[in-house]
Amino acid sequence: MSLNWHTARMCVDASAGVYKTGDKMRQFIRSHVYNIDELIELDINDAQALCFKSVNHEYIISFRGTEPKEGTNDILADLKAWRTQAEFGGKVHSGFKGELDKLYDRVVQWLVSYSVLEQKTPVIVTGHSLGAGMASIMTARLKALGYTNISLYTFGSPRVGNAEWAKQLHGIPVYRFVNNNDIVCKIPPSFLFTHIGELQYVNYKGVFVSKYTKWGRFKDGLRSRLRALAKLQPFDGAFDHPAKFYKERVYEQVQRIKPHSKS
């Protein structure tokens, strides 16, 4: 299954919208994501997610990323960067797993209430930053439960688990969006954790490139850092991380391909 840019746009909107709450969240989602049939908000001990289904019978789950304004919970979750045993094999980031554990049963109950597994209807999981880590672990668990019509779109994702855990996602469409020098995508260290999925990298010109060598990305990142310094932006890696910039880049890409593609 190839990347669908209209699904990517829906996911980046969902990943941005989950940072909002209450009426502001509902207004944002309904104004950006079309054809929503139902929308529920989950908030358990500062871990948050949105679950909604479209009139096209797609079930979308979006997890909220780090939100310092909500207190220290998210920051502490990010800092728990030691590996812990995953439910179905391998090891994952302890903080991401702990946040997902708060919401996991409720999300599964929501899917079960619609008999999604039996009907094999599409499930799309997404998230930004910490939310991307939670979404990745959620996707691996759903696959282990027998969900096969599932895909994962992550934005600004840190590394989530080790190579053994990553094998659980083989056969699942996973698309990992990285906005240029986003510092969060470079942690935790690669000797403990690995990235998953097909890379969709935004170069210093703001254009998505799916095929880039490490050397090519290094040169591109250097150009971007030099340009940022010229603009008096010394923290280019942090500047590239916010969800709003992923949203802008995906929207720009959808506009680029619109005249040429139906995807």
ZAMARGU-4260 file (C-alpha; in steps of 0.2 Angstrom, whole numbers, plus 5000, padded with zeros to 4 digits):
<rodrens>
0) 5000/5000/5000 | 5007/5017/4995 | 5006/5033/5005 | 4990/5042/5003 | 4993/5061/5005
5) 4975/5064/5009 | 4976/5052/5023 | 4992/5060/5028 | 4983/5077/5029 | 4969/5070/5039
10) 4982/5062/5051 | 4992/5078/5053 | 4976/5087/5057 | 4971/5074/5070 | 4989/5075/5077
15) 4987/5094/5079 | 4969/5094/5085 | 4972/5082/5099 | 4983/5096/5108 | 4967/5105/5110
20) 4953/5101/5122 | 4934/5102/5123 | 4924/5113/5111 | 4940/5120/5103 | 4946/5103/5099
25) 4929/5098/5092 | 4928/5113/5082 | 4946/5111/5075 | 4943/5093/5070 | 4926/5095/5062
30) 4933/5110/5052 | 4948/5101/5046 | 4944/5083/5045 | 4929/5080/5034 | 4915/5067/5035
35) 4916/5063/5054 | 4902/5052/5060 | 4908/5051/5078 | 4921/5059/5089 | 4926/5055/5107
40) 4940/5062/5118 | 4949/5052/5130 | 4959/5060/5145 | 4966/5048/5158 | 4979/5054/5171
45) 4985/5068/5158 | 4987/5055/5144 | 4975/5060/5130 | 4969/5053/5113 | 4955/5056/5101
50) 4945/5042/5093 | 4934/5046/5078 | 4926/5037/5063 | 4922/5044/5046 | 4907/5041/5036
55) 4918/5030/5025 | 4920/5018/5040 | 4938/5022/5044 | 4942/5022/5062 | 4955/5035/5067
60) 4965/5035/5083 | 4976/5050/5087 | 4987/5052/5103 | 4993/5069/5110 | 5011/5073/5111
65) 5021/5082/5124 | 5012/5097/5131 | 5022/5106/5144 | 5007/5117/5149 | 4998/5102/5155
70) 5011/5100/5169 | 5026/5088/5171 | 5018/5072/5166 | 5023/5072/5148 | 5040/5078/5152
75) 5043/5064/5164 | 5036/5052/5151 | 5049/5058/5139 | 5063/5056/5151 | 5059/5038/5155
80) 5070/5033/5141 | 5075/5016/5147 | 5069/5001/5139 | 5055/4990/5146 | 5048/4973/5140
85) 5034/4975/5127 | 5018/4965/5128 | 5021/4955/5113 | 5040/4954/5112 | 5055/4966/5111
90) 5058/4981/5121 | 5050/4999/5120 | 5053/5016/5128 | 5046/5015/5146 | 5038/5032/5146
95) 5029/5030/5130 | 5022/5013/5135 | 5017/5020/5152 | 5007/5034/5144 | 4999/5022/5132
100) 4994/5009/5145 | 4983/5023/5153 | 4972/5024/5137 | 4975/5006/5129 | 4959/4997/5136
105) 4948/5012/5132 | 4954/5012/5114 | 4952/4994/5112 | 4934/4994/5120 | 4930/5008/5107
110) 4935/4997/5093 | 4927/4982/5100 | 4910/4991/5101 | 4910/4993/5083 | 4916/4975/5079
115) 4931/4983/5069 | 4941/4967/5070 | 4927/4956/5064 | 4923/4968/5050 | 4941/4971/5045
120) 4937/4989/5042 | 4952/5001/5041 | 4960/5008/5057 | 4972/5022/5055 | 4983/5027/5070
125) 4993/5043/5071 | 5002/5055/5083 | 5015/5068/5085 | 5031/5068/5096 | 5026/5058/5112
130) 5010/5054/5103 | 5019/5046/5089 | 5028/5035/5101 | 5011/5030/5109 | 5004/5027/5092
135) 5018/5016/5086 | 5016/5004/5102 | 4997/5005/5099 | 4999/4999/5081 | 5010/4984/5086
140) 4998/4979/5099 | 4983/4980/5088 | 4992/4969/5075 | 4996/4956/5088 | 4977/4956/5092
145) 4973/4952/5074 | 4969/4969/5067 | 4977/4968/5049 | 4968/4982/5040 | 4979/4995/5049
150) 4991/5009/5045 | 5002/5021/5055 | 5006/5039/5051 | 5019/5047/5063 | 5025/5065/5064
155) 5041/5070/5073 | 5043/5053/5081 | 5057/5049/5092 | 5064/5031/5092 | 5052/5020/5100
160) 5058/5002/5102 | 5072/4990/5098 | 5074/4980/5082 | 5066/4964/5089 | 5050/4975/5094
165) 5050/4983/5077 | 5048/4966/5068 | 5030/4966/5074 | 5026/4980/5062 | 5032/4971/5047
170) 5018/4970/5034 | 5009/4986/5041 | 5010/5002/5031 | 5020/5014/5042 | 5025/5032/5036
175) 5037/5042/5047 | 5037/5060/5043 | 5052/5070/5048 | 5053/5089/5047 | 5071/5092/5042
180) 5082/5094/5058 | 5069/5090/5070 | 5079/5086/5086 | 5066/5074/5093 | 5068/5062/5078
185) 5086/5060/5083 | 5082/5053/5101 | 5084/5041/5111 | 5101/5034/5105 | 5101/5023/5090
190) 5111/5009/5099 | 5096/5006/5110 | 5081/5010/5099 | 5077/5010/5081 | 5066/5020/5069
195) 5052/5011/5060 | 5042/5014/5044 | 5045/5023/5027 | 5054/5039/5029 | 5045/5055/5022
200) 5059/5068/5025 | 5056/5087/5022 | 5072/5095/5015 | 5078/5112/5018 | 5068/5119/5004
205) 5052/5112/5012 | 5049/5098/5000 | 5046/5079/5005 | 5059/5067/4999 | 5056/5048/5002
210) 5073/5043/4996 | 5088/5051/5005 | 5105/5043/5009 | 5112/5047/5026 | 5126/5058/5018
215) 5112/5067/5008 | 5102/5071/5024 | 5118/5077/5033 | 5122/5089/5019 | 5104/5095/5018
220) 5103/5097/5037 | 5119/5107/5037 | 5112/5119/5024 | 5096/5121/5035 | 5106/5125/5050
225) 5117/5138/5041 | 5101/5146/5034 | 5094/5146/5052 | 5109/5154/5059 | 5108/5167/5046
230) 5090/5171/5052 | 5097/5171/5070 | 5088/5155/5074 | 5102/5145/5084 | 5090/5130/5089
235) 5085/5124/5072 | 5082/5106/5078 | 5069/5112/5091 | 5061/5125/5079 | 5057/5111/5066
240) 5048/5100/5079 | 5031/5109/5082 | 5015/5100/5075 | 5010/5116/5066 | 5025/5115/5055
245) 5021/5097/5050 | 5004/5102/5046 | 5010/5116/5035 | 5022/5105/5025 | 5009/5091/5022
250) 4997/5104/5016 | 5010/5111/5004 | 5013/5094/4998 | 4995/5090/4995 | 4993/5106/4985
255) 5009/5101/4974 | 5002/5084/4970 | 4984/5089/4968 | 4985/5093/4949 | 4995/5077/4945
260) 4988/5063/4957 | 4972/5056/4964 | 4981/5049/4979
</rodrens>
